[in-house]
């Protein structure tokens, strides 16, 4: 069986420099949590390029990220979803909402390496697909 995979749900508009920063921060968090065990961090951009066409729609792609199971092992495709703290877009909101329904853990993190479990997603502006949603954490980022 392969390494556990974690999904990094970043904004589609992130440039390479921002993605590098997010990967470094998220990887440092996962390094602490994994106690030295290997893991794979999958960027939303990479998974979109790999699987969106086969899924056929945003809803199907978000569902696969949030609830998908490996065909052979029946294990979740992603062990958890990691989301940069701050405003999020509609696709990330859908992923987090679907993942929470199935019990898949979702975590918010900031640039200082603080994280917290996501308890909910609030719609702030339904017409703003790129940033009209907010993460509600079970407790402050720590």
C-alpha positions in Angstrom: 0.0 0.0 0.0 1.3 3.5 -0.9 1.9 6.5 1.3 -1.1 8.3 2.7 -2.2 11.2 0.4 -3.3 14.6 1.5 -5.1 17.1 -0.7 -4.0 20.8 -0.7 -7.1 22.8 -1.7 -5.6 26.0 -2.9 -7.1 28.8 -5.1 -6.9 28.1 -8.8 -5.3 31.6 -9.2 -2.3 30.8 -7.0 1.0 31.5 -8.8 4.0 29.2 -8.4 5.6 31.3 -5.7 2.4 31.1 -3.6 2.1 27.4 -4.2 5.7 26.9 -3.1 4.9 28.7 0.2 1.7 26.8 0.8 3.4 23.4 0.1 6.3 24.3 2.5 3.9 25.3 5.3 1.6 22.3 4.8 4.5 19.9 4.4 6.0 21.1 7.7 2.6 20.5 9.5 2.3 17.0 8.0 6.0 16.3 8.9 5.1 17.1 12.6 1.9 15.0 12.5 3.4 12.0 10.6 6.2 11.3 13.1 8.7 10.8 10.2 6.4 8.5 8.2 6.3 9.3 4.4 3.2 10.9 2.9 2.2 12.5 -0.4 0.9 16.1 -0.6 -1.2 16.5 -3.8 -1.8 20.0 -5.1 -5.3 20.9 -6.2 -3.9 22.1 -9.5 -2.1 18.8 -10.2 -5.2 16.7 -9.3 -7.4 19.0 -11.4 -5.1 18.5 -14.4 -5.0 14.7 -13.8 -8.6 14.0 -13.1 -11.0 16.8 -14.1 -11.6 15.8 -17.7 -12.4 12.2 -16.6 -14.8 13.5 -13.9 -16.5 15.8 -16.4 -17.8 18.5 -14.1 -16.8 20.6 -11.1 -19.4 18.8 -8.9 -18.1 15.3 -9.9 -14.4 16.4 -9.4 -15.1 17.9 -6.0 -17.0 14.8 -5.0 -14.1 12.6 -6.1 -11.6 14.7 -4.1 -13.9 14.8 -1.0 -15.3 11.3 -0.9 -13.4 9.2 -3.5 -12.1 5.7 -2.7 -9.2 3.9 -4.4 -10.7 1.2 -6.6 -8.4 -1.6 -5.5 -8.0 -0.9 -1.8 -11.3 0.8 -1.1 -9.3 3.3 1.1 -10.0 7.0 0.7 -8.1 8.6 -2.1 -7.1 11.4 0.3 -6.7 10.9 4.1 -7.5 14.6 4.8 -8.1 17.9 3.1 -5.8 20.9 3.9 -7.1 24.4 3.1 -5.2 27.7 3.5 -7.0 29.9 6.0 -8.9 32.9 4.6 -11.6 33.3 2.0 -12.2 30.3 -0.3 -13.9 29.7 -3.5 -17.0 27.7 -4.4 -15.1 24.5 -5.5 -13.1 24.4 -2.2 -16.3 25.0 -0.2 -17.9 22.1 -2.0 -15.0 19.8 -1.3 -14.9 20.7 2.4 -18.7 20.3 2.8 -18.7 16.9 1.1 -15.7 15.7 2.9 -17.2 16.6 6.3 -20.4 14.7 5.5 -18.4 11.5 5.0 -16.2 12.1 8.0 -13.1 13.0 6.0 -10.9 15.3 8.2 -10.5 18.9 6.9 -8.0 21.3 8.4 -7.3 25.0 7.9 -3.8 26.3 8.2 -2.0 29.7 8.1 1.4 30.9 7.0 2.8 30.5 10.5 2.2 26.8 10.7 -0.9 27.0 12.9 -3.8 24.7 12.1 -7.3 23.8 13.3 -10.0 21.3 12.3 -12.7 22.8 10.0 -16.1 22.6 11.6 -18.1 24.2 8.8 -18.1 26.5 5.7 -20.2 29.7 5.6 -21.4 31.3 2.5 -20.7 35.0 2.7 -21.4 36.0 -0.9 -22.9 33.3 -3.1 -22.2 35.4 -6.3 -18.5 35.5 -5.5 -17.2 32.1 -6.8 -13.6 33.0 -6.0 -13.8 34.1 -2.4 -17.4 34.2 -1.2 -17.0 31.5 1.4 -15.4 31.3 4.8 -14.0 28.4 6.9 -15.4 28.0 10.4 -12.9 26.2 12.6 -13.7 24.2 15.7 -11.2 26.4 17.6 -8.8 29.1 16.8 -5.8 28.2 14.7 -3.0 26.9 17.0 
